[in-house]
Amino acid sequence: MEHYRIYHSEIPAFLRDYLELPLLQRLRQVGMNCGCEYTAFERFRDLAPYSRYDHSLGVALIAWHFTGDRAQAVAGLLHDVATPVFAHVVDFMRGDYLKQEATEAGTAAMIAGDAALQALLARDGLATGDVCDYHRYPIADNDSPRLSADRLEYTLGNSVNYGLCAPEDARFMYDDLRVDAGEDGQPELAFAHRQIAETFASAALACARIYVCDEDRYAMQRLSELLKRAVERGIIGEADLYTTEPRVIERLLSDGDTAAEWTRFRAMNGMRRAARPGPEGEWRRIFAKKRCIDPLAVGAGRASRFSPAFARDLAAFLDAPQDYWVCGTAE
C-alpha cells in the first residue's frame, strides 16, 4: 500500500537517500500487525501488506508537512529502525505487554553506529541527537490520548487496511488537520471541524478495539512464546530478531518442533472465551496495552468533550475487562 500518497503527492528529494539505507529497507519485511496477519483469523487473513517501512515513511511525510523541519521528518522516518520482527510480539516476549516500549531500545545506538546514515545526517546538517528520539518533537510524537504524526499514520493506515474507510476518506480527514495548542500549550495536530474530529475519533477507537481484540492478543502471546522457545533452543538468536520476518520464519521451519508450532499458529481461525480455562486447548489470560486517541478540534476541545457518544464509547473501551481466558482454535 502506498500510504504516503495520503499525506504527500511525492517524497521530498532529501528523504529519498535515507529510504535506500539497509536499516530502512529491512523494515519493508517487518509488518505493522505484529504477526497477526500470518494467522487464519478472519480479521487478519486477507490484509494488504502494511510494513514498518510504509508507516515510517508516512510519519516522516506528516512531520514534514506540518513542520517543514528536516530534523523532525528524519526523526519520524527513523523512529522504528530498532523494531524487531513481529514488532510488539517481542515486547510480549520480554514481559512488556502493557507499556509495549521495550522494542524502542537501541534506536540511538543503531543510528549512531550506521556510517552511511551518519554521512547523510552530516550532509543535512543534522546530528544523532537531532533524530534519535522523536519523542522530543510534539508533532511527531506525544503522550496518549493526544494526536501525533505517529498515531495519525497508523490510525489512517490501519483504517484503510481494515476496511473501516476508503483512502479518499482518509485523505479527507487528513486535509482537515491543523497545528493547534493542547491544554498544556504544546503544539498538537487538531481538526478544523468538530464533525471530522468525531469521525476520526470513532475510526481510531474502532482500530483500538482491533488492537486488543481476543484474536490479536492471543496471536501475539502465542507467537511470543514460540519465539522465546526458539531463542532458548538456539534455533534463532537475539540478533535474528533484528533481521526480517521471512528470515526468522525460515529458521523456525528448519526445526521440526518449531515448524509444527508455526503451522498450528498459522491455522488458528477461531476463538473461545471463558471465565476459567477449560481442560483442553491452550488457554491464556492476556492483558495488553489499550491505545486510544481523543483528538482536538480547533476551538472546541477534545472529542470526548463535545461528543457525548464518543465519550461513552471511549470510557466503555477503557473499562472493558481483559481478565477472562481465551483459547485459539483451528476448525
Stockholm file with secondary structure:
# STOCKHOLM 1.0

chainA/1-331         MEHYRIYHSEIPAFLRDYLELPLLQRLRQVGMNCGCEYTAFERFRDLAPYSRYDHSLGVALIAWHFTGDRAQAVAGLLHDVATPVFAHVVDFMRGDYLKQEATEAGTAAMIAGDAALQALLARDGLATGDVCDYHRYPIADNDSPRLSADRLEYTLGNSVNYGLCAPEDARFMYDDLRVDAGEDGQPELAFAHRQIAETFASAALACARIYVCDEDRYAMQRLSELLKRAVERGIIGEADLYTTEPRVIERLLSDGDTAAEWTRFRAMNGMRRAARPGPEGEWRRIFAKKRCIDPLAVGAGRASRFSPAFARDLAAFLDAPQDYWVCGTAE
#=GR chainA/1-331 SS CCTHHHHCSSCCHHHHHHHTSHHHHGGGGSBTTTTGGGSCCTTTTTCCCCBHHHHHHHHHHHHHHHHCCHHHHHHHHHTTTTCCTTTTHHHHHTTCTTTCCGGGTTHHHHHHTCHHHHHHHHHTTCCHHHHSCGGGSTTTCCCTTSCCHHHHHHHHHHHHHTTSSCHHHHHHHHHTEEEEECTTSCEEEEESSHHHHHHHHHHHHHHHHHHTSHHHHHHHHHHHHHHHHHHHTTSSCGGGGGSCHHHHHHHHHTSHHHHHHHHHHHHCCEEEEESSCCSSSCEECCCCCCCCCCCEETTTEEHHHHCHHHHHHHHHHHHCCCCSEEEEECC
#=GC SS_cons         CCTHHHHCSSCCHHHHHHHTSHHHHGGGGSBTTTTGGGSCCTTTTTCCCCBHHHHHHHHHHHHHHHHCCHHHHHHHHHTTTTCCTTTTHHHHHTTCTTTCCGGGTTHHHHHHTCHHHHHHHHHTTCCHHHHSCGGGSTTTCCCTTSCCHHHHHHHHHHHHHTTSSCHHHHHHHHHTEEEEECTTSCEEEEESSHHHHHHHHHHHHHHHHHHTSHHHHHHHHHHHHHHHHHHHTTSSCGGGGGSCHHHHHHHHHTSHHHHHHHHHHHHCCEEEEESSCCSSSCEECCCCCCCCCCCEETTTEEHHHHCHHHHHHHHHHHHCCCCSEEEEECC
//
